[in-house]
Amino acid sequence: MINLGREKLLLLYRQMLTIRLFEDRMYHLFLQGKIPSTLHQYQGQEAVAVGVCAALNKDDFITSTHRPHGHGIAKGVPLKKITAELFGKATGCCRAKGGSMHIGDYSVGMLPAIAIVGSGIPIATGVALAFKLRKTKQVAVSFFGDGAVNQGSFHEALNMGAIYNLPVVYVCENNLYGASTHISKVVKIKDLAERSCAYGIPGVVVDGMDVLEVYKVANEAVTRAREGGGPTLIECKTYRYCGHSRSDPGNYRPKEEVEYWKARDPIIQFQKKLFEMDILTQEEDKSIKINIEREIEEAVNFALESPLPLPETALEDVYA
């Protein structure tokens, strides 16, 4: 067990549980017709976002994907802002111009997420180049799925990050499926992190269901980047419990496969560790859950009561 101290360990637990409970609540609100778009949800992958973002400073930046809610919560985007954005309200983090797939908040170091597969990878590389030119000691992180590793943007960005020795960390969330296509059908290698050798940078495989292992690997990569050591490619082996989007029932996945991964649930695993270490009690656990549910309820009420954007704001922030 990494010696992070009680408060840090409990923070990791709270953040993972917040993501899970938030996503579960948004799913039910979606079914009620409260959310005017589809959702790409993050249940099962919480240890990746939380473990990586715990290694970052507030002024470090991340880029995300069409599945950004977990990254946003882990990086510190307020729940009220995220919820209002999902509801299409003017008080949302992107003023209702992003929606579910474009969550972001510059003030906490999250660029608005990009739904195009692989597109955040070169952008994070560009951000890292800016950090290097400005000599700020900041680090950029790009989150992307296994479906992005065959995109040209992945290869071009990793090569550029390597040759310029940029302070960037590339985090592949390998949840086995690009939409409904299993990873084995599109690559011949066992570990996607092996592709790092083509660019002369470290490639690390980590159990993406173990928040402490993710944090350890991410912290090493972030420290290396911050100290001028260049990029790292991290492959987190993880799993999404839901389908690709809310319109996808996920019937292409074997029942045994889903059961195997759910038996390794990142939140339940970590909760057990905290109980065993006497860091968390049953009463404290109940209290944490109640407080998170209260915060989510406040965020939902905030979103429901917030105004819709005015029609005349449609052309604001548009550049030609």
Backbone bond lengths (Angstrom), bond angles and torsions (degrees), N, CA, C in turn:
res aa  C-N    CA-C-N  psi(-1)  N-CA   C-N-CA  omega(-1)  CA-C   N-CA-C  phi
1 M - - - 1.465 - - 1.530 109.80 -
2 I 1.325 116.43 128.41 1.450 121.51 177.42 1.531 109.00 -68.02
3 N 1.305 116.16 136.19 1.459 120.55 -179.00 1.532 110.00 -84.87
4 L 1.327 115.97 88.50 1.460 120.90 -178.23 1.525 112.23 -100.55
5 G 1.318 117.08 -12.70 1.453 120.14 -175.26 1.518 110.63 91.14
6 R 1.318 115.89 152.50 1.461 121.68 -173.79 1.523 112.80 -59.51
7 E 1.325 117.44 -46.58 1.466 120.20 -175.72 1.523 112.15 -63.45
8 K 1.326 116.07 -40.60 1.467 120.03 179.96 1.525 110.64 -66.41
9 L 1.327 116.82 -42.31 1.459 121.00 179.64 1.530 110.95 -63.25
10 L 1.315 116.26 -42.38 1.460 119.65 178.97 1.526 111.28 -68.18
11 L 1.329 116.37 -32.60 1.468 120.17 176.92 1.528 110.56 -63.22
12 L 1.336 115.84 -44.01 1.464 119.71 178.09 1.521 110.20 -59.34
13 Y 1.324 115.99 -42.88 1.465 120.58 -179.29 1.532 110.77 -64.67
14 R 1.336 116.09 -46.44 1.463 120.02 -179.78 1.531 111.28 -60.28
15 Q 1.325 116.28 -41.59 1.460 119.32 -178.07 1.528 111.54 -66.32
16 M 1.326 117.18 -43.29 1.463 119.38 178.44 1.522 110.90 -63.37
17 L 1.328 116.41 -43.09 1.458 120.35 -179.60 1.530 110.65 -67.00
18 T 1.325 117.07 -36.73 1.460 120.84 176.84 1.525 110.84 -60.57
19 I 1.326 116.42 -45.92 1.467 120.27 178.82 1.522 110.75 -59.56
20 R 1.340 116.49 -47.07 1.464 120.48 -177.40 1.534 111.45 -62.21
21 L 1.341 116.23 -49.67 1.460 119.93 -177.60 1.527 111.77 -67.35
22 F 1.319 115.72 -35.95 1.467 120.05 177.78 1.528 110.14 -64.34
23 E 1.315 116.75 -47.69 1.463 120.36 -178.88 1.529 110.93 -63.31
24 D 1.324 116.87 -40.75 1.463 120.01 178.15 1.529 110.95 -61.85
25 R 1.336 115.83 -41.48 1.478 119.36 -179.94 1.534 110.98 -67.64
26 M 1.328 116.75 -41.05 1.459 119.50 -179.96 1.528 111.25 -64.08
27 Y 1.326 116.38 -33.76 1.465 120.34 178.16 1.528 110.24 -61.14
28 H 1.318 117.12 -45.48 1.468 120.66 -179.49 1.528 111.01 -68.10
29 L 1.323 117.09 -36.88 1.463 120.32 177.15 1.525 110.98 -67.16
30 F 1.318 116.08 -34.41 1.464 120.72 176.02 1.526 110.31 -62.62
31 L 1.330 116.44 -44.14 1.461 121.21 179.23 1.525 111.22 -63.57
32 Q 1.331 116.65 -28.41 1.464 121.29 178.86 1.531 112.15 -82.93
33 G 1.332 116.80 -2.27 1.457 120.45 178.96 1.508 114.50 80.74
34 K 1.332 117.33 15.80 1.464 120.76 -178.92 1.529 112.54 -79.93
35 I 1.332 116.61 -23.13 1.461 120.94 -176.40 1.534 108.94 -107.87
36 P 1.328 117.92 116.81 1.468 122.35 -172.09 1.527 114.83 -83.32
37 S 1.310 117.11 39.86 1.472 120.00 177.28 1.520 107.50 -164.29
38 T 1.316 116.17 173.41 1.457 118.47 174.36 1.525 109.52 -77.99
39 L 1.323 116.33 172.43 1.461 121.88 178.47 1.517 109.29 -130.48
40 H 1.312 116.40 139.90 1.464 122.45 170.21 1.523 105.07 -113.54
41 Q 1.330 116.35 106.41 1.458 119.54 -167.27 1.525 113.91 -99.68
42 Y 1.347 114.84 167.27 1.461 122.29 -163.73 1.520 114.03 -117.28
43 Q 1.338 118.50 5.58 1.457 120.08 -177.82 1.530 110.78 -56.55
44 G 1.330 116.28 127.32 1.456 122.08 -179.68 1.517 113.33 107.39
45 Q 1.327 116.91 -27.02 1.462 121.34 -175.05 1.530 113.25 -103.46
46 E 1.318 117.07 10.67 1.473 121.61 -171.93 1.524 114.24 -56.27
47 A 1.333 117.17 -34.30 1.467 120.01 -176.12 1.526 112.10 -65.05
48 V 1.329 116.48 -26.52 1.469 119.38 -178.76 1.522 110.52 -71.41
49 A 1.321 116.32 -56.18 1.468 119.82 -178.76 1.522 111.63 -58.65
50 V 1.332 115.91 -46.47 1.471 120.25 -176.47 1.524 111.02 -69.16
51 G 1.320 117.44 -44.60 1.457 120.65 -179.12 1.514 113.23 -62.90
52 V 1.328 116.48 -40.56 1.470 120.34 -179.91 1.522 110.93 -72.64
53 C 1.331 116.89 -49.51 1.470 119.67 -175.95 1.526 112.38 -66.17
54 A 1.347 116.99 -24.60 1.467 119.97 176.96 1.520 111.76 -66.66
55 A 1.318 117.04 -19.04 1.461 121.70 179.76 1.532 112.14 -90.44
56 L 1.327 116.79 -2.09 1.466 121.13 -175.13 1.518 112.62 -103.90
57 N 1.320 115.51 157.39 1.454 122.02 170.54 1.523 109.03 -89.65
58 K 1.319 116.79 163.39 1.461 120.29 -179.13 1.520 112.02 -59.84
59 D 1.345 117.38 -34.42 1.465 119.53 -177.72 1.527 113.45 -89.81
60 D 1.337 117.91 3.76 1.460 120.33 167.66 1.527 107.17 -77.04
61 F 1.333 116.79 153.36 1.465 119.50 -175.02 1.524 112.13 -118.42
62 I 1.336 114.95 147.76 1.462 120.45 175.08 1.525 109.96 -123.29
63 T 1.332 115.15 152.98 1.460 120.97 166.42 1.519 107.30 -115.86
64 S 1.320 115.81 148.60 1.452 121.07 -174.00 1.523 110.97 -127.14
65 T 1.335 115.06 -169.51 1.459 123.05 -171.43 1.529 110.92 -124.66
66 H 1.337 115.42 -166.45 1.466 120.15 175.14 1.533 111.43 -69.43
67 R 1.347 117.91 -5.51 1.469 123.42 179.19 1.538 107.79 -118.08
68 P 1.347 118.24 67.02 1.472 119.49 -165.81 1.518 117.33 -101.09
69 H 1.339 118.93 -5.75 1.469 118.94 -172.65 1.527 112.17 -56.92
70 G 1.333 116.70 -45.51 1.460 120.61 -178.52 1.515 112.27 -63.31
71 H 1.338 116.54 -41.51 1.463 120.05 178.37 1.526 110.14 -62.59
72 G 1.329 116.28 -42.12 1.461 120.31 -179.05 1.516 112.36 -62.77
73 I 1.325 116.54 -45.73 1.468 120.40 179.60 1.525 110.21 -63.72
74 A 1.332 116.74 -44.04 1.467 120.96 -178.57 1.529 111.75 -65.53
75 K 1.329 117.70 -31.62 1.475 120.28 -178.83 1.510 112.41 -86.28
76 G 1.333 117.11 -9.16 1.456 119.23 173.82 1.511 116.50 107.55
77 V 1.333 118.38 11.77 1.463 119.31 174.96 1.533 107.85 -67.90
78 P 1.331 118.64 126.14 1.471 120.84 -176.59 1.528 112.42 -58.86
79 L 1.333 116.16 140.16 1.462 121.20 -179.70 1.526 111.95 -57.58
80 K 1.313 116.60 -38.62 1.462 119.36 -179.79 1.519 111.40 -60.82
81 K 1.331 116.19 -41.76 1.467 120.28 179.98 1.523 111.74 -67.40
82 I 1.335 116.34 -40.70 1.462 119.92 179.34 1.523 110.38 -65.13
83 T 1.336 116.41 -46.77 1.464 120.93 -177.41 1.523 111.11 -63.32
84 A 1.318 116.70 -43.59 1.465 120.12 178.56 1.526 111.17 -62.53
85 E 1.321 116.50 -35.52 1.465 119.85 177.40 1.529 110.58 -65.77
86 L 1.324 117.13 -42.10 1.462 120.59 178.23 1.526 111.10 -63.16
87 F 1.330 116.57 -31.67 1.462 121.51 -179.44 1.538 112.04 -84.02
88 G 1.325 116.57 -3.32 1.459 119.95 -179.53 1.516 113.48 71.79
89 K 1.342 116.28 35.98 1.463 120.99 -177.35 1.527 111.53 -103.03
90 A 1.324 114.52 155.38 1.465 121.00 -175.54 1.521 112.87 -65.01
91 T 1.329 117.55 -20.08 1.465 121.63 -179.33 1.528 112.17 -87.92
92 G 1.321 117.13 4.32 1.459 120.64 179.83 1.511 112.47 -66.72
93 C 1.309 116.46 163.67 1.471 121.10 -176.48 1.526 112.35 -62.35
94 C 1.321 117.60 -23.40 1.480 121.52 175.51 1.523 110.93 -118.99
95 R 1.334 115.60 22.52 1.472 122.85 176.40 1.529 112.02 57.06
96 A 1.338 115.34 36.09 1.475 123.42 176.76 1.524 112.61 72.41
97 K 1.327 117.18 13.70 1.465 119.66 -179.48 1.520 112.61 -102.36
98 G 1.333 116.19 2.03 1.456 119.80 -179.02 1.514 112.93 -115.58
99 G 1.336 115.42 -48.64 1.451 119.21 -176.87 1.515 112.13 73.81
100 S 1.312 115.79 -167.41 1.462 122.55 -173.65 1.518 113.68 -54.97
101 M 1.321 117.59 -40.97 1.468 120.10 -172.39 1.520 114.10 -86.41
102 H 1.335 117.75 1.72 1.468 119.63 -176.82 1.525 112.13 -134.16
103 I 1.328 115.50 38.54 1.469 120.64 177.24 1.530 109.57 -63.43
104 G 1.319 116.75 139.97 1.463 120.32 176.55 1.513 111.09 -177.18
105 D 1.305 116.01 160.07 1.461 121.62 179.00 1.519 107.16 -158.04
106 Y 1.319 115.55 105.52 1.460 121.32 -176.28 1.525 111.98 -58.27
107 S 1.352 117.18 -31.92 1.463 120.67 -174.39 1.528 112.77 -67.60
108 V 1.342 117.82 -19.94 1.468 119.90 178.40 1.526 111.97 -113.60
109 G 1.329 116.33 9.72 1.463 119.41 174.77 1.509 114.99 87.17
110 M 1.328 117.52 32.08 1.462 120.04 174.89 1.520 109.07 -126.87
111 L 1.332 115.82 111.87 1.454 119.30 173.29 1.521 108.56 -67.89
112 P 1.336 118.76 147.09 1.465 119.39 177.13 1.529 110.47 -52.11
113 A 1.324 115.47 132.66 1.461 121.30 -175.88 1.535 110.59 -63.10
114 I 1.325 114.97 154.94 1.459 121.40 -177.45 1.519 108.51 -120.36
115 A 1.329 116.78 125.07 1.457 120.93 -173.86 1.526 113.43 -80.30
116 I 1.317 118.16 -20.00 1.460 120.92 -179.90 1.526 108.80 -70.19
117 V 1.322 116.45 125.53 1.465 121.31 -173.45 1.528 111.40 -58.87
118 G 1.319 115.86 124.56 1.465 121.87 176.21 1.512 115.29 85.13
119 S 1.328 118.32 -6.54 1.465 119.92 -172.62 1.525 113.87 -73.23
120 G 1.316 117.69 -21.78 1.454 119.06 179.47 1.518 113.39 -76.84
121 I 1.344 116.53 -16.23 1.473 119.93 -175.80 1.528 111.56 -67.27
122 P 1.344 119.54 -50.57 1.473 118.44 177.34 1.525 112.72 -68.25
123 I 1.325 117.66 -28.34 1.462 119.35 179.32 1.527 110.33 -67.71
124 A 1.338 116.74 -43.23 1.467 119.68 176.04 1.523 110.55 -61.91
125 T 1.322 115.93 -35.92 1.468 120.43 177.67 1.523 110.15 -64.32
126 G 1.335 117.02 -40.61 1.458 120.93 177.14 1.515 112.29 -66.19
127 V 1.325 116.53 -38.86 1.465 121.13 176.62 1.527 109.80 -61.88
128 A 1.340 115.36 -42.53 1.466 119.68 179.23 1.524 111.23 -64.57
129 L 1.321 116.64 -36.37 1.471 120.26 176.79 1.532 109.77 -62.83
130 A 1.324 116.39 -41.55 1.468 120.19 177.63 1.528 110.73 -62.07
131 F 1.330 116.34 -42.18 1.466 119.94 178.37 1.525 110.72 -60.48
132 K 1.320 115.99 -42.12 1.474 119.46 -178.49 1.524 111.10 -66.98
133 L 1.322 116.39 -42.94 1.459 119.88 179.77 1.529 111.47 -64.66
134 R 1.320 115.79 -34.85 1.466 120.13 179.88 1.528 113.07 -84.72
135 K 1.338 115.43 -10.31 1.470 121.73 -179.58 1.535 111.87 55.94
136 T 1.324 115.67 48.22 1.471 120.77 -174.78 1.522 114.24 -94.33
137 K 1.333 118.32 -13.44 1.466 122.77 -176.47 1.526 112.81 69.60
138 Q 1.334 117.12 16.83 1.459 120.40 175.45 1.531 109.85 -84.93
139 V 1.334 115.50 161.18 1.461 121.70 -179.36 1.525 109.20 -126.49
140 A 1.318 116.45 142.85 1.461 122.19 174.92 1.528 109.18 -108.49
141 V 1.318 116.00 142.60 1.466 121.90 177.52 1.520 108.90 -127.37
142 S 1.328 115.81 133.85 1.457 120.06 174.94 1.522 109.48 -112.72
143 F 1.336 115.99 122.25 1.458 121.52 171.83 1.526 108.41 -94.10
144 F 1.327 116.86 135.87 1.471 120.09 176.45 1.523 108.63 -155.83
145 G 1.308 115.96 160.49 1.454 120.46 -179.01 1.508 112.86 -91.49
146 D 1.337 115.70 172.62 1.465 120.22 179.19 1.518 111.79 -61.80
147 G 1.339 117.16 -25.64 1.462 120.23 179.18 1.514 113.33 -66.55
148 A 1.337 118.00 -14.75 1.468 121.25 -177.08 1.523 113.41 -86.81
149 V 1.335 117.63 -15.12 1.464 118.80 -170.51 1.525 113.86 -72.82
150 N 1.326 117.97 -10.61 1.465 120.45 175.67 1.522 112.25 -101.48
151 Q 1.320 115.94 4.67 1.460 120.17 176.97 1.526 109.72 -81.40
152 G 1.314 116.01 146.51 1.465 119.91 177.17 1.513 112.10 -60.77
153 S 1.332 116.28 -32.43 1.464 120.10 -178.81 1.525 111.58 -61.88
154 F 1.335 116.80 -34.08 1.469 120.99 178.06 1.521 110.00 -61.93
155 H 1.321 117.03 -50.91 1.466 121.51 -175.44 1.522 111.81 -68.99
156 E 1.319 117.08 -42.52 1.464 120.07 179.89 1.529 111.03 -64.00
157 A 1.339 115.87 -41.85 1.463 119.70 -177.37 1.519 111.45 -68.64
158 L 1.342 117.49 -44.37 1.459 119.72 179.50 1.525 110.91 -63.21
159 N 1.319 116.92 -38.26 1.463 119.42 178.77 1.521 110.82 -65.08
160 M 1.334 116.24 -43.17 1.466 119.98 179.75 1.527 110.50 -65.81
161 G 1.347 116.03 -43.63 1.460 119.31 178.58 1.513 111.59 -58.66
162 A 1.333 115.48 -37.99 1.464 120.56 -178.36 1.528 112.11 -71.29
163 I 1.335 116.57 -49.91 1.468 118.62 -173.51 1.530 112.56 -68.88
164 Y 1.343 116.17 -27.20 1.463 119.67 177.63 1.534 112.20 -96.94
165 N 1.343 115.73 1.35 1.468 120.41 176.64 1.527 111.25 53.99
166 L 1.313 115.81 52.74 1.459 120.96 -172.02 1.530 113.22 -85.58
167 P 1.339 116.64 152.38 1.474 121.24 178.08 1.526 111.25 -80.38
168 V 1.326 116.12 73.78 1.463 121.21 -176.89 1.527 109.58 -136.83
169 V 1.326 115.93 144.64 1.460 121.84 176.36 1.522 107.68 -122.22
170 Y 1.319 116.11 126.89 1.458 121.88 -179.37 1.528 108.52 -100.51
171 V 1.332 116.14 118.43 1.467 121.31 -175.58 1.527 110.22 -113.88
172 C 1.331 115.37 108.23 1.463 120.92 178.14 1.525 109.03 -92.83
173 E 1.324 116.44 118.36 1.463 121.51 175.59 1.529 107.63 -91.88
174 N 1.311 115.80 92.60 1.466 120.72 -177.78 1.521 109.35 -84.31
175 N 1.339 115.43 94.19 1.465 120.19 178.36 1.533 111.34 -98.17
176 L 1.321 115.48 17.76 1.468 125.21 173.49 1.522 114.98 80.75
177 Y 1.337 117.89 -17.81 1.465 118.74 -175.03 1.530 112.23 -131.54
178 G 1.331 115.44 131.15 1.449 121.77 167.13 1.519 104.96 -97.70
179 A 1.349 117.22 101.34 1.465 122.13 -167.24 1.529 107.28 58.23
180 S 1.340 118.88 -111.51 1.465 120.31 -178.94 1.529 113.22 -107.39
181 T 1.329 117.34 5.82 1.464 121.39 -176.13 1.523 111.13 -95.48
182 H 1.327 116.98 121.86 1.458 121.15 -179.55 1.524 110.21 -69.36
183 I 1.323 116.08 143.33 1.466 121.55 -175.84 1.523 112.50 -57.97
184 S 1.329 117.39 -30.86 1.474 121.20 -178.40 1.523 112.33 -64.58
185 K 1.322 117.34 -18.08 1.462 121.02 -178.80 1.524 113.40 -87.04
186 V 1.331 115.91 -9.57 1.467 118.21 -175.34 1.525 114.29 -124.01
187 V 1.331 118.62 -9.65 1.467 121.37 174.65 1.520 109.60 -137.49
188 K 1.339 116.52 154.02 1.465 121.26 -178.46 1.525 112.69 -99.63
189 I 1.330 116.40 -13.41 1.456 119.49 -176.56 1.526 111.10 -90.73
190 K 1.318 115.76 154.35 1.462 121.11 -179.44 1.518 111.25 -74.42
191 D 1.323 116.48 -45.60 1.461 122.16 -176.87 1.516 110.23 -114.82
192 L 1.310 116.43 124.28 1.458 120.74 -179.62 1.522 111.35 -67.20
193 A 1.330 116.95 -24.37 1.468 121.00 179.03 1.519 111.91 -63.17
194 E 1.348 117.06 -18.73 1.465 120.40 177.71 1.526 111.84 -59.77
195 R 1.302 117.12 -25.02 1.469 120.30 -177.77 1.526 112.57 -66.56
196 S 1.313 116.71 -13.98 1.463 120.02 178.59 1.521 112.02 -62.02
197 C 1.338 116.35 -30.24 1.469 119.37 -175.74 1.518 111.79 -64.62
198 A 1.333 117.35 -24.02 1.466 120.20 178.59 1.522 111.59 -67.63
199 Y 1.322 116.80 -17.86 1.467 120.69 -176.52 1.521 112.52 -117.15
200 G 1.331 116.59 2.71 1.460 120.00 176.14 1.512 113.79 71.15
201 I 1.337 116.83 31.03 1.465 120.88 177.67 1.529 108.69 -122.65
202 P 1.333 117.96 159.45 1.465 119.71 178.56 1.530 111.67 -66.13
203 G 1.329 114.75 144.01 1.453 121.31 173.25 1.518 108.49 -126.27
204 V 1.323 117.14 128.59 1.463 121.80 -174.56 1.522 109.81 -127.86
205 V 1.328 115.93 134.26 1.464 121.82 173.72 1.519 108.14 -102.79
206 V 1.330 116.77 134.20 1.465 120.12 -178.97 1.527 109.72 -138.37
207 D 1.322 115.58 151.41 1.454 121.99 175.18 1.523 108.65 -70.21
208 G 1.312 116.60 105.37 1.458 121.26 -177.28 1.510 114.64 -75.27
209 M 1.330 116.96 3.74 1.466 121.18 175.39 1.527 111.27 -101.98
210 D 1.325 116.67 3.17 1.467 122.82 -179.02 1.525 108.78 -119.73
211 V 1.322 116.79 104.28 1.460 121.10 -173.57 1.523 112.59 -62.06
212 L 1.331 118.13 -33.61 1.459 120.25 -178.89 1.520 111.65 -72.62
213 E 1.328 116.54 -37.27 1.457 119.79 176.73 1.526 110.22 -66.53
214 V 1.336 116.20 -41.01 1.466 119.83 177.64 1.516 110.01 -62.11
215 Y 1.335 116.32 -45.56 1.468 120.01 179.99 1.523 111.11 -60.08
216 K 1.324 116.92 -44.32 1.462 120.90 -178.09 1.522 111.17 -59.10
217 V 1.323 115.92 -49.48 1.468 120.61 -178.76 1.531 110.52 -66.34
218 A 1.338 116.19 -43.31 1.464 119.91 -179.20 1.523 110.98 -64.81
219 N 1.316 116.94 -41.23 1.459 120.42 -179.10 1.524 111.14 -62.57
220 E 1.320 116.41 -40.33 1.466 120.54 177.34 1.531 110.74 -64.19
221 A 1.329 116.39 -42.68 1.468 120.32 -179.19 1.526 111.51 -68.34
222 V 1.325 116.57 -40.98 1.461 120.66 179.92 1.526 110.51 -66.75
223 T 1.319 116.19 -42.93 1.466 120.15 178.35 1.521 110.61 -61.69
224 R 1.320 116.02 -43.78 1.469 120.97 178.23 1.530 110.79 -60.00
225 A 1.331 116.33 -45.17 1.464 120.54 179.95 1.526 111.25 -64.32
226 R 1.326 115.67 -43.19 1.470 120.43 -177.28 1.524 111.96 -65.55
227 E 1.330 115.54 -30.87 1.467 120.16 -178.92 1.518 113.26 -90.22
228 G 1.320 117.22 8.48 1.461 120.35 175.36 1.509 114.95 93.45
229 G 1.340 117.66 13.09 1.463 121.02 -177.57 1.506 115.23 -84.65
230 G 1.333 117.24 -6.44 1.455 120.44 176.93 1.519 114.05 90.95
231 P 1.341 116.38 -170.92 1.468 121.96 -172.24 1.527 113.88 -77.73
232 T 1.330 113.71 163.11 1.462 122.95 171.07 1.525 107.36 -136.95
233 L 1.323 116.22 142.79 1.463 121.23 172.18 1.528 107.80 -103.34
234 I 1.321 116.74 119.70 1.463 122.24 178.73 1.525 108.74 -110.92
235 E 1.315 116.39 127.06 1.459 120.62 174.01 1.524 108.85 -107.36
236 C 1.320 116.07 116.20 1.461 121.64 178.59 1.526 108.90 -99.51
237 K 1.310 116.58 115.45 1.463 121.27 178.39 1.531 107.65 -79.08
238 T 1.312 116.75 111.80 1.456 120.82 -173.53 1.519 110.01 -143.06
239 Y 1.328 116.56 -169.19 1.459 120.06 -175.92 1.517 110.12 -158.94
240 R 1.319 117.10 136.21 1.460 120.34 173.47 1.524 108.55 -96.60
241 Y 1.324 115.97 131.88 1.458 120.39 -176.77 1.524 112.36 -75.88
242 C 1.326 115.63 -28.62 1.462 120.10 -177.50 1.531 110.00 -93.85
243 G 1.320 115.85 175.90 1.453 120.15 174.28 1.518 110.55 -70.87
244 H 1.313 115.94 179.85 1.468 120.62 -178.65 1.525 110.86 -55.80
245 S 1.323 116.70 -46.54 1.461 122.52 175.39 1.522 107.64 -137.73
246 R 1.313 117.18 -179.08 1.460 119.38 -177.02 1.531 111.84 -68.91
247 S 1.323 118.06 -17.11 1.462 120.70 177.47 1.524 112.37 -86.83
248 D 1.330 116.49 0.00 1.464 121.47 -176.08 1.532 110.09 -110.45
249 P 1.341 118.67 112.82 1.463 120.68 179.18 1.521 113.69 -75.41
250 G 1.343 117.70 -10.84 1.464 120.72 176.69 1.520 114.20 71.98
251 N 1.309 117.21 28.23 1.466 120.66 -176.91 1.529 114.07 -68.94
252 Y 1.310 118.20 -11.11 1.457 122.41 179.25 1.530 112.19 -76.51
253 R 1.324 117.28 -7.73 1.462 120.86 -177.51 1.528 110.27 -96.95
254 P 1.332 117.41 131.18 1.465 119.95 177.97 1.533 111.11 -61.75
255 K 1.309 116.49 141.76 1.458 122.08 179.92 1.523 111.10 -57.64
256 E 1.330 116.26 -39.75 1.470 121.12 -178.66 1.527 111.37 -64.19
257 E 1.328 115.84 -35.40 1.467 120.49 179.36 1.521 110.40 -65.59
258 V 1.323 116.41 -46.62 1.463 120.85 179.68 1.530 110.33 -61.48
259 E 1.322 116.84 -43.60 1.466 121.18 -179.51 1.526 111.26 -63.93
260 Y 1.338 116.37 -38.59 1.467 120.53 179.34 1.528 110.87 -60.34
261 W 1.317 116.23 -47.03 1.459 119.36 -176.89 1.524 111.82 -72.56
262 K 1.324 117.28 -37.01 1.464 119.34 179.02 1.530 111.51 -66.85
263 A 1.333 116.35 -26.94 1.464 120.12 176.37 1.530 111.15 -69.21
264 R 1.335 116.79 -15.30 1.466 121.95 179.04 1.534 110.69 -108.46
265 D 1.305 116.63 26.53 1.462 122.50 -175.46 1.532 111.38 -47.38
266 P 1.334 117.57 127.57 1.472 120.22 -175.35 1.522 114.32 -64.41
267 I 1.326 116.95 -33.08 1.462 120.03 -178.49 1.523 110.94 -75.01
268 I 1.323 116.42 -44.94 1.467 120.56 179.65 1.528 110.67 -64.46
269 Q 1.356 116.79 -41.69 1.471 120.36 177.64 1.518 111.11 -58.69
270 F 1.322 116.20 -46.57 1.462 120.39 -176.53 1.521 111.16 -71.02
271 Q 1.324 116.17 -37.56 1.460 120.31 176.83 1.532 110.83 -58.27
272 K 1.324 117.06 -43.61 1.467 121.70 178.89 1.523 111.04 -61.04
273 K 1.336 116.55 -42.01 1.463 120.43 178.95 1.526 110.78 -61.85
274 L 1.321 116.19 -42.60 1.463 120.15 -178.96 1.522 111.70 -66.86
275 F 1.335 116.46 -36.72 1.466 120.06 175.27 1.526 110.62 -63.38
276 E 1.335 115.60 -46.04 1.464 121.00 -177.77 1.526 111.87 -63.20
277 M 1.321 116.55 -32.07 1.470 121.00 -179.09 1.525 112.87 -87.07
278 D 1.326 116.92 0.72 1.464 122.08 -177.00 1.525 112.55 60.61
279 I 1.329 115.48 28.71 1.461 120.85 176.23 1.520 110.11 -89.54
280 L 1.336 115.81 -27.28 1.452 122.13 -178.18 1.522 109.41 -130.45
281 T 1.335 115.95 134.22 1.466 120.90 175.46 1.529 108.81 -106.44
282 Q 1.320 115.92 166.75 1.462 120.48 178.40 1.529 110.93 -60.77
283 E 1.314 116.69 -40.37 1.464 120.35 -179.79 1.519 111.58 -67.18
284 E 1.331 116.45 -42.29 1.462 120.14 177.91 1.520 110.70 -63.70
285 D 1.326 115.39 -38.07 1.460 120.51 178.94 1.530 110.76 -61.67
286 K 1.311 116.52 -44.78 1.464 121.28 178.34 1.518 110.65 -62.70
287 S 1.338 115.82 -41.81 1.464 120.81 -179.98 1.531 111.19 -63.89
288 I 1.329 117.01 -42.31 1.466 121.24 178.65 1.528 110.07 -60.63
289 K 1.315 116.38 -45.17 1.468 120.37 -178.93 1.523 111.03 -64.28
290 I 1.336 116.92 -42.43 1.469 120.48 179.40 1.522 110.72 -61.60
291 N 1.338 116.82 -43.02 1.466 121.11 -179.43 1.522 111.62 -65.77
292 I 1.321 116.56 -38.77 1.464 119.85 178.46 1.524 110.23 -66.48
293 E 1.319 116.55 -44.31 1.467 120.52 179.42 1.525 110.78 -62.28
294 R 1.343 116.51 -36.28 1.466 120.32 177.17 1.535 110.26 -65.54
295 E 1.329 115.83 -42.79 1.466 119.90 179.39 1.526 110.87 -63.10
296 I 1.319 116.67 -41.27 1.467 120.61 178.72 1.526 110.21 -64.83
297 E 1.327 116.72 -41.85 1.463 121.05 179.05 1.522 110.86 -61.66
298 E 1.341 116.00 -41.35 1.464 120.04 177.33 1.527 110.85 -63.84
299 A 1.327 116.62 -37.87 1.461 120.60 179.26 1.528 110.83 -66.82
300 V 1.324 116.40 -40.34 1.469 120.59 178.96 1.528 110.30 -64.83
301 N 1.328 116.68 -44.98 1.461 120.48 179.16 1.520 110.70 -63.17
302 F 1.327 116.62 -40.28 1.468 121.33 177.03 1.527 109.96 -58.86
303 A 1.334 116.20 -45.19 1.463 120.58 -179.14 1.531 111.29 -66.17
304 L 1.320 116.40 -42.39 1.466 120.10 -179.67 1.526 111.68 -62.90
305 E 1.326 116.22 -36.91 1.466 121.13 -176.56 1.525 112.97 -86.24
306 S 1.321 117.46 -11.42 1.465 120.55 -177.50 1.529 110.97 -74.80
307 P 1.328 116.76 151.87 1.468 120.05 -179.03 1.528 112.50 -77.61
308 L 1.310 114.48 153.18 1.461 119.98 170.80 1.524 108.30 -72.48
309 P 1.329 118.02 154.66 1.464 119.27 178.57 1.527 110.95 -66.56
310 L 1.312 116.32 144.99 1.462 120.70 177.80 1.519 110.02 -72.55
311 P 1.317 118.81 144.10 1.471 121.64 -179.51 1.530 113.25 -55.20
312 E 1.330 115.77 -35.73 1.476 118.83 -176.49 1.536 112.75 -69.97
313 T 1.327 117.84 -12.00 1.472 119.51 177.42 1.538 112.74 -83.58
314 A 1.339 116.72 -4.88 1.462 120.38 -175.64 1.520 113.13 -59.19
315 L 1.342 116.24 -33.94 1.461 119.32 -177.19 1.526 113.19 -96.67
316 E 1.335 116.79 1.98 1.465 119.23 174.77 1.525 109.06 -71.72
317 D 1.307 116.89 145.75 1.464 123.05 178.08 1.531 112.78 67.93
318 V 1.322 116.80 14.77 1.463 120.36 177.39 1.513 108.09 -100.78
319 Y 1.342 115.30 129.74 1.464 119.45 -176.95 1.525 110.30 -116.49
320 A 1.324 116.82 140.59 1.465 120.55 179.37 1.518 108.82 -129.35
